[in-house]
Structure formats: C-alpha cells, structure tokens
C-alpha cells in the first residue's frame, strides 16, 4: 500500500474552519462564527463573500457543480446538482455562485414523504444552508449541508428538528448550570459518536440475490454448516482484500473530514465495524450519512457489496449503530464526566439524574426513535438489546445512587490493580464497573451508549428524542431550584436528586436483559415492552409526547402527525416489497432448483432400479419424499402469502394495515421460509440459481 500522509489528506475536501480562516476576510470569518454560535442568519453581503470564496476553493479542487445536500424523511440523503456556469452573450461562460444560491435552494418537495403536510400538486419546497456543518466536495460537486422545509415552513427533514433539539437542550442546560454557579457557560453541545456495523459480500453474488437487491436482506436461505458459533471472527485477523477495502474507506472518509478511528471484524462472518471520534451531534449525523454512502461506493470498487440492513442474514448477528452521546459545555467540560469522586460532583449528579429521568419519562419515545421494519428483526436477538428500555449505570454509580437513596455516605473501592501473574506483563488498572452489552442505554464512563439504533437508521431520530427529553428534565430541575437561595442550593440539590432517584429508579437495571425474568420484572416495574413498530408508533402522537415536542419547539402537532403517517407507510411498503420479492423468488428461482433436482434424482433412481432391481434406493427415495412434501407445503404457503398480501393492500387505516403486515404477512413469510429452507438444505448448490448462505458469508478473501 502507498504511504498515506494523513494530516495532509484529512479534511482536504472540506470547506472547514481552517480554510475559511485562510480565505475569508477577518470580519466575514467572525460573522460566520457568530452566526453559528448564536444560531442567527447571515447578512446577504456576508453570504455573498462566503459563496465567492467557497466557489473559488471548490473550482480549484475540480468541482463544476454545487448541490444543496439534505436529509428528507426517506432516511437517506437527497441532492440536486447545478453547475457554476453562467452563459454570456459572446458564447462564453463565467463561473458564478451567489450568496442567495448558497443560503437557499428550491427543490421539488412534492415527491418526498410529507405525511399529508403537502399535496402532490403543491410542489414548492426550500433548502436552507446549515453553516454549522461544513461544505465538502464529492465527485466533482460542492455539497452544501442544508435543512429542508415545505412552502409553509414545516420541517420535511431530519436536520431541522435535530438542530431545534440541540438548541432546546443548550438553553435548558445553561439555565441549570448558572443556578449551580457555573456562569461562565453560554452554550452546550451534545456530542455523538455513532459506531457503524456492516456486512461485506461478493458483489457478483449480491447481484444474483433478488432479495438483497430489492430488500437489503435475504428472505430465504438455509444456514451454512458453520455460522458464528466458533467465535473466531470477532476481532479476528483482517483478510487482505477486506483490509484493503478498509484502508481505502478510511482515506475517502478522512478526505471528507469524517474522523474514522476504529475498524475491526464483528461477530458474524463477513461482518465488520467502523467507529468514529465524537463530534457535535449535527455534524456527526451528517458524517454518518456520508459514511454509509462512502461504504457502499468503496465496496463497489473492491468488488464487494456493502449491506447495511439490520438483519441481512437469518441465524447470525445483525448490525446495529451504537449511539454514544454526551453533553459538553463551550468551556470544554463534559457534563457527564463523574470525575474522581462522583458522589461529591454535584454538577455531574444533576445532569446524570436529568438523563435518567428523561429516559424513564420518555422510554416509549426512545423505542419509537429506533423503530423500523429492519430493526424489529434485530432487537431482542442475542446481538442486540431487548425492546424494553432500561439504563445500566455500573456498580460504582449504582453504589453512589443507592447511598443517595438511603441517605448514607458512599464508600467506594477505588481503582484496583490487577496482577496478571507474569512478571513481564504490567499491572492493569481495573475499571470500577464492568460493561453490559445487553443494556439498551448504558453509562460507559463519560457518556451514554444507546445500543438500540439499527445499522441503516439515521441517528438524527434517537438524538432528537434524547436531546428533547433531557431538555425537559432540565427544565423541571430549573423550575424546582430557581427560587432557592445560593446558600441553600447544595441542600436543595441533594434533596432534589434523591427525590428524582426515588421517582425514576425503576428504569435502572444492571442485570442480563436477555432473560425471561427481566421481561417479567420490567412488566412489574411498569416499563414498556413495545416489540414492533406498529405497537410503538402510536406513542409518537400520545398526548404527553406531543406536549413535549411542541413545548420545546421541536415539532408542531402537524409535523408529528405527518411523521406518524410516514413511518407507518414506510413500514407497510417495506414488508409489502419483501412479500412480493419472496413470492417471485420462490416461484421463479427456487422452484426451478427443486424441480430440476427432483427430476434428476428421480431419473437416476429409476435407472438404478432398471439396471439392478435389487439395489437399495431408500436414500434417494427419502430425499424425493422429503422434497415432495416440502414442495406441497411451499405451494400452500406461497398461495396463502399471496392472498393475505392482496388483503393487506385493501386496508386503508395506516395502523391497522401495519399491524396486519406485522402479525399476518410476516408470519406467512416465516412459514414459507421454513419450508423453503428445509428443502434448500438438501438441494445441491449447483441446482440453485442464487448463491447460498455458505457461499455468501465465507467467500471473502
């Protein structure tokens, strides 16, 4: 591999702070920073200057076009490219880019999901430049991160409510910090590091699987003789071609300013993970969207297909996207860092309790924020937390909270040195708490790790909910403390923390989230267990949740109603496509294989009997009998799936339709798959017109 000078390539395609400082006049540079910090808009003359500098820089980097890059409710990104050219009367062109073009765009909004906010004929929509997320160059185009709204100003994207939620949390956090005497803080940011799991398979094999092409996951497929049971893939040696892919992926991401940090093999065969360094939530969300796109693009160059579905293969681990979240002040303090003595860190305990209360009060919204058709397959399986929201705080913090609850002093054990028994090995400092991989929401030192998001999800959704819920908790804390005299503040804070802990300790759980005992215990505690999107989605528009979002200006009631419809509609469409794809694969692809094999083995059996009637053909006859029985079950099952799918198409109520797809169509598909997979396990690979699990999962070199 060529030597990479990372400092030289990192951010080389980004119009970042360093570039702005070099190219913009000082007053313009300061105006941009002021706008970012205050959330205010830029004056037109300032925007014109920024646009001119941005254009010149982009052209020097080989760009010919610009695009307003936004994140509609599809969960993907969208872009419309315009060139910089401006034709002149003499037949030449000049390259132009104005402040108006930088700040505002007008894409057609009629073909994006709006959940009833816009009629099809009402086409106008607007994109608005987000200066807090830097522009970048990709494939010869200047990409400008933007928000997306309708003609009436309603948010049609994921960036707008995310920015609103960040502002709401900052406002409430600053008020509480000032009460606690930390008056130097004027702003706080939420920071996010989103780990990204993914599968790589051979591209040629991918192209032969209709289910992967259409649905992102396999709908049929007998398990390979080996799966992940040997536990030999996790953190295993990277295969040379996979290592080359990861090397190129890192470089492409670094050029775009994405701080890709960690890479390794995951648990399942052909599964891997990339983790970035923490960034401000808004930029982290943008960068994660970029990461998913670049992963696929680089994979294609290496002859791979990158699978981001939550459960592309049955029987092995699915893929998640762990959302590591924290709160940082503009003075550089992590508000979730307990310090050396968490029991004595009042500021930490207040913000810790704010998060605990928020997750407890809005556990239903936390579940809604990660609800997708794909993630429903993953949650509750052995690689993912259950659908029940709970918080893991570890032994030390649990001890601190227990002492507060009981009104006692906390006596910690401190750091422990572990002697590994070999003189050559150093003594290792043992952490004061273990990790809990079954917990949906775990405290991991100075941040919380929300482990429920699925691998294809935009992390905007969980962070919108988390930011807003914590903002509400902080608002309540402020209301309780705002009239307390400074000399009485310490006593009042201690009493409030104890009161909040008593009210919300039901959400704390440090045990094994996979056990039936926990499910029963969670029910006793009154915690939600929303196993599917149709069960969870009505909570989005529950009165208490509408009140939360409208109070803090994150969503209007109409915007929430639209999202409710969009999420249900997307769920229905996803499973509908899966049903049709499965039927086509079974009828056109699998049937060809089973019929051909039965025909050949029957003919061979007859030949054997004709040549030597005394030969024992019981083995062949058993195969024929098994396949014949499976074929009959498959015929019945595929007809039932077809009939039930046609019934589903006629259900007009969104929630009833989604529930029918969940309870009936997915059940039909599971029944059909069971028979197909049983037969496929007997049929030689050469008779199947698509690659098997064994071929796909173990083909990488």
N, C-alpha and C positions, 0 to 999 in steps of 0.2 A: 504494500500500500504506500501511496505517496505520503510524505510528511505533511501534516496539517498544522499550519500556524494559527491556532485557534483565536488568539487575540486579534489577529488581522481579519479573519473572516467573520468573527462574531458581530452580528448586527450590521454587517456591510450592506445589506439590502433594506435597512430600516432608516426612516427619517426620524431618528431618535434625538434625545436631548443634546448629545454631543454634536450632531450635525446641525441642529437648529442654532446652537450657540456659535458655531463657526460661520454660519451663513446668514443669519438674521441680524438686522441692526439691534443694538442693545435694548432700545425702547420697545421694539416689537417682541423680542425674546422675552422680556419681562412681562409684557402684556399677555402673551400666550400662557406663561406660568401662572399669572394672576387669574386668568380665566379658568385654568384647570383647577387651581386651588379653591376658588370661590364658586365654581360652577356657573359662572356668568358667560354670556356670549361675547364674541369678539366684534369690535367695530369693523366696518367694511374696509377701511383703508388698511387696517392691520391684517385682515383676511387676505386682501389683495397682495400684500407684501409676502405673506407666508406662502400663498399659492404660487407666486412667481418663483420664489426660492425652491419650493418643492418641485415645480415643473423642471427647472434647470437641473436640479440634482437628479431627478428621475431620468431625464433625457441623457445625461452623462452616463447613467447606468444602463442605457439601452432601451428605456421604456418609450413606447409610442402611443400608449393609451392610458387612460385612468378609469377607475371604477369606484363607485360607492358600494362598499362591501358591507352587507347587513345580514341579520340572522332572523329570518321570518319564523313563523310558528311551525314550519316543517321540521324544525330541529337541525336543519342543515344551514348552509350559508347561501347567499344569492348575490349576483353581480351582473351589471350591465356595462359593457365596455364602450367608451367613447374615445376617439383619437384626439390628440392635441392639435390636429391640423386646422387651419383656418384659410380656405382658398382666397386668393387675391385676384384682382381684376386682370392682372397681366398673365394669368395662368400659372402662377407660382403659389406656394403656400407658406404660411408662417406658423410657428408653434405657439399656441396661446392656452392659458389656463387662468381663469379669473377667480377672485375671492368668492363670488357668487356660486361658481361651479364647484369650488371646494366645500363651501358651507352647506349647500343644498342641492339635492337631486330630485328628480320626479320619475321614479319607476312606475310601471303599471301595477296597481295594487289589486286589481280585480281577480287575478289568477293565483293569489296566495291565500292560505287559510285565514278566514276572518271570523268564523263562528257567528255569522249574521250581522257583524258590525258594518259590513259593506255589501251592497247588492252587486251582482255581476256587472251590471251596466255602469256602476259607479267606479270608474277605473282609477281616478287620481289618487296617488299616494306620495309621500315625501320621505326622503332620507336626509338626516341631519348629521353633520360631521361631529364625531366624538374626539376632541383633541386630547383626551386623557389616554387614548390608546394610539400609539404611533402608526403612521402610514408606513407601508412597505412595498417592495417591488417583487412581483412574481410573474414569471412567464412574459416578460416584456410589458407588464401593465403596472401602473401605480395604484395600489389598493388603499383606499381611504376608509377606515372603520367608521360606520355610521349607525345611527338609530333609524327606525323605520316606523312611520305612523300613517294613519289614514288622512283623508282630506279634512275630516272633523277633528283630528288631533288624537284619536285613540291609538294606543300602542298596539302595533301589529307584529311586534318582535319580542325578543328576549333581552336585548340590551337595555331598552328603555326602563322596564321595571327593575332590572338589576341596578342600574345607576340610581334610580329612585330609592331602592332599598339601602344602598350604601350611604346615601345622603341622610336617610332617616336614622340609621344606626349611629352615624357620626354625630348628628345633632343630639340624640339622647345620651350618648356616651360622654360627650363633652360636658353636658349639664351635670351628670353624676360625678365626673372627675373634679369639676370645680367645687362641688359640695364637699368632696373629700379633701379639698385643699390643693389639688393639683391644677392650679390655674394657668400654668404655662401652656397647657394643651389647647390648641384651637381646632384640631381636626383629628379624626381617627379613620383608619382604613381597615377593611377586612382583607386578609391575605389568604391566598388559596394555592395549594399545590395538588394538582389532580393526577394521580397515578393512572396510567392507561394500559390496560391489558388487551391483548390481541392475538389472533392466530395467523400463521403463515402456512399456506399450502401451495402446491404446484399450480401454476396458472392454467396449464393445459387441462389438468383435472378439474379445476374450478369451472372452466368453460363447458365441461361435459355434464355439469350438475345443474339442471333447471331450478332445483330448489335453492341452491346457493345463489344463482344468478337473480332469481325473482324475489327471494325472501330473505336471503342472508343466512339462512340456517338449513340444515338437512332435515327433510320431512320423513325420509325413510333411510334405513341403513342399519344392518346388523352390526353389533360391536365387533371390533377386532379381537383376536385371541389375547392380545395384550393391550392394556389401557394405561392407567397411571398408578396401578396398584404396587408397582415396584418402587415408586417414589424416587426414580432415578433421573427425572428430567428437571425437577425444581433446582435452580441454581447450578445445573449441570454445565459441562463444558459446551461452549457455543460451537456449533458446526461451522466449518469455514465459510460456506456461502451465506449462512444466516449472519455470521459475524460481519461479512462484507456489507450485507444489507443494513445492519445496524450502524455500521461506520458511516455509510453514505447518508442514512437517515439523520444521524446526529449532525453531520455537516450541513445538510439542507436546512435543518431546524435552526442551527446556530446562525446561519446567514440571515435568517428571518428574526433573530433576536429571541428565539424560544430557548430558555435555559435548560435544555435536556441534560439531565445529570446521571441518572442510573438506568442501567439496562441489564436484563437477565432472563433466563428461561423461567417460565412459570410452571405450575404443577402438571398440567395436562401436556401430552405430546404435541409438539408444534405450537405450543402457546408461549407467549413472551410478554414482557412488561417494560414500559418506559416510564420514568418518573422525572418531573422537572423540579427545579428550585422554586420556592414560594415567590409569588408575585401579587400585586394588588388584584383583587378579585376580578375586576373588569378586564384587565389585561390577561389574566390567567384564563378566563373564559374564552377570549379571542384566540389566545395561543393554543388552547386545547382543540378548538375547532380547526385551526391550522394544522395542528399535529395529526389529527385524524385524516385530513386531506392529503398531507405530505406522506403519511404512512402508506396510503394506497398508491400514490403516484410513484414513490420509490420502489415499492414492491413490484409494480408492473415492469419497471426497468430491469429488475433482477429475475424476472420470470416467475414471480410469486403473485398470489392474490392475498391481500390482507383482509381478514374477516373481523369485523367489529361488533357483530351481533353478540348479544349476551349469552346465547346458548347455541352455537353453531353445530355442536355435536352432542348427541344424547349419550349419557353414560360416563362422560368425563366432565371435568370442571368447566364452568362457563367463565365469562370475562366480566369484570367489574371496572369501576373507575373510582377509586377511593378519594374522597374529597377532604383534604387536610385543610382545616380552617382555623384562623386565629384573628386577633384584633391588635392592631399596632397604632400607637399614637404618632403624631407628627414630630414628637420629641425623641422617637426611636425606642419607646418602651413597649414590649409585648405584654398586654394586659392579662394574658393567660399563662404567664410565666410565674410559677409559685415561689421562685427564689429558693434560698437555702432553708427558710423556715416558713412554710406555707401557712401554718397556724397563726403566725404573727403578721402575715401580709394581708392587711385589711382590704386594700385595693383589689388584690387577686381574688379574695374570697367573695367580694361583692360581685365581681364580674363572673366568677365561676357559678355563683348561685343564679345570676341572671340567665346564664346559658341553660342551667339545669331546669329552671322554672319555665323557660321558653320551650324547651324540648318536651317537657311534660304537658304544658298547656296546649301545645300545637303539634303533638305527636301524630295526629291524623294528617295534618298538612305536610309534615316531614315525609310520611308514607306516600301521599299523593305526589309529591315532588319527584319521586323516582318511579312512578307507576307507568309502565309501558307493557305492551304485549310481550316483548322480548324479555324484559326483566322479570315478569311474572314466572317465567320458566326457571329462572335462576334463584330467586330468593327462597330461602329455606333449604336449598340443597347444601351439600357438605362444603362447598367452597364459598358460600355466601351467608350473610346473617339471615335470621328469620324475618318474617314480615312484621313482627312485633318490635316496636321502637323501645329501646332501653339504653341506659348510659352506663358505661364502665368507667370508673374513676381510679381503680387500682387500690392496693392495700393501704398505702400511706395516706392518700387523700380520703379513703373510706374511714381510716382511723381519725383523721382530723375532723371530718364531718360527724362521726359518731361522738367524739368528745364534745363538739359544739352542741349536738342534740341532747346530750346528757348533762351539759353544764360542767364538764370536767376539763382539766388541763390535758393537752395532748403530749404524750411522751413518745417520741419517735425513736426508731432503732438506729437512724443514721445510715451512712454508706458502709457497706460490708465488703471487705476484701476477700476474694475467693482464691485459695491456693489450689492450683490445678495439679499439683503433685509431681511436676517435673521441674527441676531447677532452672532449665533453660527457658521455661515459659514464665512470662510476667504474671504477677498477681493482678487479677482483673477486679475492678470496682463493680460490684453488683448493683443494679438499679433497685430503687426502693419499691418498685412494683413490676409485675410481670405484664405481658401483653395478652389480650383476649381477642382472638380472631373471630369469635362467634358474636361479638357485640356489634350492633349496628352503628353505635355512636360512642367512640372510645376516647378517653383523655390519654394522650400519648406524650406527656412531658411539658409542652408549652402550646399545645394545640389540641383540637378535637378532630378525630378522623371519622368522617361519615362514610361507612363502608357499603351502603346500600345502592348508590347510583350504578346504573348499568353502563357497560362499556361504550355504547353508541349514544348515550344521553348527552345533551348539552348541560354542562354543570351550572348554567345560569339558573335553572329551575330550583335545585336544592339550596343554592346560595341566596336566592331571592327570599325563600321561605325562612331560612336561618337568620339572615340579616334582619328581616322584619319582625320575627318573633322575639329576637333578643332586644331589638329596639323597644318593643312593647314592654318587656320585662324591666328594662332600664327606666322607661317612662314611669312605671309603677313604683320603682325604687325611689326615683326622684320625688314623686308625689308624697311618699312616706317620710322623706328626710328633709324636704325643702324648708320646713319651718323649724327645724331643730337648731338650737344654738350651737355655735362652734365648740364650746367647752363640753357640750353633751353629746357631740357627734359620735365619739367612739363607743359609748354605751348604747346609743340608739342603733348604730350599725350592727353591733353584736347581737342585739335583741332581734333586729330585722332578719339577719342571716339565719338565726335559729328558727324564727317563725317561718321563713321561706323553706328551710330544710324540712321542717315538720310537714309542710303542705305538699312538698314535691318529692319526698324521699322514695315514693313508690316507683319512680322511674329509674332508680339506681339499682343495678344488678351486675354483680361481678362474676357470676357463675357461667355455666355452659348453656348457651342459648339454643342448642340443638335438642335438648331433652324434652320429652313429653311433660316432665314435671314442671319445667319452666312455663310451658304453654298453659298448664293448669294454674300455676302461681300467678302468671300475668293476668289471667282472667279474674282471679280473686282480687287482684290489685286494681282492676278496672281499666287495664290498658287495652288499647285497640289491637285487634289481630285481623287486619284487612289483607286478605290473601291475594286478591286480584284487583286489577284496575276498575272493573265495574263495581266492586264493593267499596273501593276507596274514593272514587271520583266524586260522589255526591257530597263528600266532606269539603270539597273545594268551595262549594257555594252554601255551606252551612252558615247560619246567621253569625255565629261568633267569629268565623273566619272572614266573612265579608266585612264585618265591623273592623277587624284587624287591618286588613289591606286598605280599606277606604280611610280609616283614621290617619294612617301614615302616608297616604297619597301614593301608594304603590300601584293599585288598580282601582278603577271605578267598578261599580256593580256590573255595568255593561261589559267591561273588559273581562271580568271574572266569568260572567255567563258565556262569553264568546269562547274563552279557553276551555270551559267545561264541555262545550259542544265540540270543539276542535279535538280534544283529547279522546272523547268517546268515538268520534267519527274516525279518527286515525286508528284506534284500536280495532274497530269493526272492519275497516278497509284492509288492515294488515292481515287479520285472520281470514278474511274473505279471499284475499290473494293466495294465502297459504293453502286454503281448501281447494281452490281451482287448480293450483300448481300440483298439489298432491294427486288429485284425480287424474290430471294429464300424465304425470309421471307413471302412475300405476297402470293406466290404460295403454299408453303408447310405449313406454320404456320397459317397465318391469314385466309386463305381460309377455312381451316379445322374448325376454330371457327365460321365463318359467316355461312357456310353451315350447320353445326350442329345446330346452334341456329335457323336458318330459318326453318329447318326441324322440330325441336321440337315444335316451336311456331305454325307452320302451322298445325301439327298433333293435338296439343291441341285445336286450334281454330276449327278444323273440329269436334273433339269430343264434344266440347261445343255445336256446332250447331246441331249435331245429337241428343244429349240429350235433348236440349231445343232450337228449331229453333228460338224462339222469342228473345233469348239473343242477346244483342248488342255486337258485336265483332269488332267494329270500331277501338278501340285502338290497338288490336292485328294486325288487317289488315293494319293499318297505319304503324306499325313497319315493317311488312313484305314488304309493298310497299317501304318504305324508304330504307331498306336493299337491296331490289331487284334493285332499281335504283342505289344505291351505288355500288353494285356488277357489274352492267353493265359498270359504269364509271371506276371502278378499272380494269376490263378486258381490256378495251380500253387503259387505261393509262399504264398498265404494258406491253402491246404489243408495244406501242409507245416507251417506255423506252428501251425495248429490241432491237427494230430496230435501234434506234438512237445510242445506245451503240455500236452496231455492225458497224455502220457507223463511229463512232469515232475511232474504232480500226484500221481503214484503213487510217487514216490521218497521214502522215509521218512527216510533218513540226511540230516541237515541239510547237511553239507559237500558230499556227492555231488550233492544237489539244487541247491545254489547253483552248483556247478561246471557242472552241466548247463545251467542257465539262462544262465550266462556264455558257455559255449562253443557251445551249440546254439541256444537261443532268441534270444539277441542276434544271432547270425549269421543266423538265419531272418528276423529283423526287418530287418536291414540289406539282405538280398537283396530282400525285399518292397518296402522303401522305395525302393531303386534303380529298380525298375520303375515304381512309382507316381510318383516324382518326375520321371522321364523323360517320362511321359505328361502329368503336370500342367503341365510347361513348355510344352506345345503347346496345351492346352485354354484357351480364353478364361476370364478371371476370372468372368464372368457365369454360367458353367455350374457353377461350384464352390459348394457350399452352405456353405463356410467361407472366411474371409479368407486370402490368400496371404502369403508372407514379405514381399513388396514392400509390401503394404498395412499389415501389422502394424509393420514396422520403420521405415517412413517416414511414418507417419500423424500423429506428434506435431507440435503447433504451439506 
